[in-house]
Each structure stands twice: as structure tokens, then as C-alpha cells.
Amino acid sequence: MRSAFMNLKILLPYKVFAYKNEVLRIVAMTSEGSFGLLPNRLDCVASLCAGILLFETEAEGEIYLAVDEGVLVKTGSEVLISVRNAIGGLRLEHLRRAVEQEFLAIDEQEQKIRSVLAKIESGLIRSLVEFHHER
């Protein structure tokens, strides 16, 4: 007999953000758009982008979370979502702003950091090559 519910676990790099039993449905965002999961859907893996994650339970109704990019894995009735960051407990319109301000700003900051690190790395390599030629 197939289950009418899913178990959802949302993981951050440093902790378990949420664990919910008896989840009726999940709606997540990918780069191709949003998609839904129901308990009897085939197993799947999806790459998530920053956006709003929706899940519904009988006890709590619809719950919205702002999530950063990550991965969703569905195996049987177990759904595991691993993301870099998540925010909950806010109204839907505030979550949308949180995604735009928090997560997308982090991506811009990471790009700047990577650019600086690439310059440092190339400078170090150049110095090592010069040192090697001087010997």
C-alpha cells in the first residue's frame, strides 16, 4: 500500500532546519520553474534555485519558507531538501523580499569574493613562476 503522506527534512550546512511528518504536498522552485510533489510521485532529484518553498500538512495547513539554492531528493515517502540557507516564520510577501535581499545579495558577494581570490591566486602563481626562473 502506498503512503498518503511524505516526510520532509530540510537541511542547512550546519543543522536540520525542519522535519515535518505527514506532508500532503510540496511545491519547489528550479531554474526551469516550479514543480509539485505528491506522496505517490516517482522518485526524483532536482536542483533548486533561490525562491519560495511551499509544503502543506493537515495539522498546519500551507507553510511557506524562503530557501536558497540547493538539492531536493525524493525517495519513496521521504523528501530531503538540502539548501545553503532558509528563512521561515514570515508572511509570504516578506519571504519574497527576503529571497531578493538576502540570498541574491549573497550570490553577488560570493562572485566578488571569487573574483578577488582568482586575482590573488593568479598573482601567487605569477610570483612562483618568476621565483622559479630566477633560480
Secondary structure, DSSP 8 states (H G I E B T S, - for coil): ---S-EEEEEEETTEEEEEEEEEEEEEEEETTEEEEE-TTS--EEEEE-SEEEEEEETTTEEEEEEE-SEEEEEETTEEEEEES-EE-SS-HHHHHHHIIIIIHHHHHHHHHHHHHHHHHHHHHHHHHHHHHHH-
